[in-house]
Amino acid sequence: EKDVLKTNISLKTIIEAVNVNNSPIEQTQNVFSYSENKFRFEYYTSQMYQNEKVLFQYRLIGVDTAFSSFTNQKEVSYIELPAGKYTFEIKACLDDVCSLENASYSFKILPPFWKTWWFRLLSGLTIIMLFYLFYRLRTETLRKRQAELERMVEIRTFEVVQEKKEVERQKHLVDEKNKEITDSITYAKRIQEAILPSRYSLSENLQNGFILFKPKDIVSGDFYWLEKQQEQLFFAAADCTGHGVPGAMVSVVCANSLSKALLEENLTTPGKLLDRTRELVVQRFEKSGEDVKDGMDISLCSLNFSKKSELSKSFATLQWAGANNPLWIIRNNELIEYKANKQPIGKVDNPKPFTTHTIDLQKGDTIYIFTDGFADQFGGEKGKKLMYKPFKELLLSIQDKTMDEQKELLEEHFENWKGNLEQVDDVCVIGVRI
């Protein structure tokens, strides 16, 4: 007992040096700019004997949730730390006995000026001032024009009548153009609906599922896709660049490329399907001679009920690949998330093959794929984004409902959250229960 007490007293950890951006600093300095974000801490213990048996544990509060595993290294580095408050703690241990007090160094990294509250306030005031000046200028211009028109009415009634007729003619032309544009957009909607799976196909192949599809405008940059190839059912939720007419045009290119890769080239592995779809989309846009970087994020599933495993009690096999958009599976009221490759379907630097995940499904599992429109919607009491964590909690809370009821509850929650705010993006959510 005396030996243990002696070790506790003599074993003391000391932070020898702190280096910021490869330059040593005084430990009295503890406030740094946002560019000073690379830290190296050097430390040692006062225990002079059996030094090779002394081990260290460290953590950086603000980054690490727990102390590191034991190490005999006497320095540790952290790079690209974001703005915030941090405390570095280090303790030493010898023969399962650790120092009574941890050595620590607290510091703060300031945010860049464009993320400070005063810069945002100044920017907001500047924008308000510009709008105010524009309003005043516009009001003054209208006032002068009105005075000029009144003078012309008094002097030349005939000319005013002619101008009125010309204005009416121009208005008629504008109305005709607006009607043509609206008719064109409506026709584009019919074209987009033609590439989407029919209601019969959905009811036939997704008997225990739903598709929540809410375009922001008449036409959508999001689309859902469904094809059946022998024993495999393919379905996807995709988000193309932009929304409205531009997004819809990109969605047609992307959907056709996906169908071609499956139906004409007989690629049935989701990862290879996305690889080939990316090639076709890039080839299509490169024909314009412009550096077009439009594309899509997508979550693509291949469901096969014929592949059942008695050993693993698998009810079906799911293959999945994703471009930026994940896959969620809820099993026994627990949500399992599969991460997507962090690259879109489109022209990127250093593209990598998409990863195919194979998952054995059990009866009662519920699959969810989606675009970012649901989670990115602003609303609520504070007008903030819904975000993905509340989206997960919402899905977990409705697992006792049928899929049709889930769709109604999701749509109701979305509308209640949005309130009187504008819908910010297209929304597409697909749910399938096994």
C-alpha angles and dihedrals in degrees: 000000000000091000092053091049091049092052091050092052097045098041107089128161119219129190100224100185143358119208122194118194088348093305124109118240137189112263088230087071109086108154120080139175121251091258091057094077105126112092132181120186122199120194144165141180129247090227102111101183126067086011092161090063094054112108129190137216122194141176138180109222106221092040110034121056094200142011117285124251117273115287137172092212113118098207138044132189134210121191136193095014112183123229113289147088120298139178121199113208128187131180133180129220131196123185092345091309116114132199113272094228128041119226110234143183122193123200143160132223113208120222120245114270093254090062095050122107094238093054091050090047091050091048091050092049090048092052091048090050092050091050090048092050090047090050092050092047092047092048092050091048091051091048092053092046091051091051090050092050092050090052091049090050090055094046106034114020092169094057091049090053090050091049090049090054090049091050090051090050091050090047090052090051091049091049090050092049091048090050091049091050092047091047090049092051091047089051089049087054090055090049091050091047088052091061092047118087113271122249089249091054091049095048091044097049104026100045092149099037145067141219118212106197120174116166116204091220135017089285127032142225088207121075139173122222133198133177134162119214114182106298095349125091113202121196133163145178113215136186116200127198111285128347136250118039097339091050091046091053091052090047091057091054093046096045092048091049091051092049092047092052090052106034102032103029096034096225108161104171110094094222093051090044090057092045091054093041089055090052092050094047093049091047091050095051094042089062088074091064089230127114094251115178098180117132141123147265113228145176111207126191133189113196121194119182093180092070102077125158119209090190095057094030087238115171096191141349123245124196116192141178130176140197104208092319118095135218122238123198121185114205123171091348092305122114117225115196125203114198121228128224108272096238133084132232098263143060111329137155114261098001116203130205114268117249120241115213118201115205130183107221127210128209109274095029113136121211122206128187124169150153124250097259097093096050094040095055115120118225145096125101093309098039093241132144117279091228129197101276094063088043089057091046090050092053092047091051094057100047092111090062129087117255092254090052090047091056091051092048093048092050092046091049091048093051093045091049093047093047111164094342122109119261104253101199145004115280128216124167124169122192126184126180119204 
